[in-house]
Amino acid sequence: MTTEEKLQHFTTYAMEEARNKSDAMIREYTDAMRKIFEEHQEKKRRQEELEIKTETDRLVRENNKQFSEEQIEIKRTLSKKQDELKEKLFVEVKDLLANFAETREYHQMLVKQLREAREFAGGDEVILYIDPSDAQKKYSIESEVGAPVTVSEYSFMGGTRAVLPGRNILIDNSFESKLAGAKESFQLKGGAHHE
């Protein structure tokens, strides 16, 4: 081989070697860039997922808060309406009691309650009370019960009361206490749960 052929061969070999090294460097750089790009894409995807989750959680919390506030407002409105209906109902009950107080059955009930109070007292002292609105029935009731009856100084809407001073016992069959007890324990039920 001549020097020129050797030089040509060397040039070809050097160029081939430089091209191979250049291709390897470009592949290495391209792979590194691809890896950096993929890592960047993965990082952005995780950030987006985190942002979506954070925003979803925030929206769920906000929705739950609004739902809870609406529920409280509905319960408040319902409770107010129930109280109004309860008051209206008990006004009607008072009217019915007032009408009942004009009947013969009412008179018989008073006599029965006072007799039962006397029986309960046995031989102990008992003070029998009727409502001031029933004062006109006093003598009739006394004759049927067979004991003195006191007209109370304070109205208790009808019914009777009896006091056993020796035993510190009050037998309260007044409409006022019965109505108060009924009103306290009364619950207005309705809606889908109670149909």
Summary of the structure (lengths in Angstrom):
residues: 195
radius of gyration: 48.3
end to end distance: 111.6
largest distance: 159.2
contacts: 465
relative contact order: 0.07
helix: 75%
strand: 10%
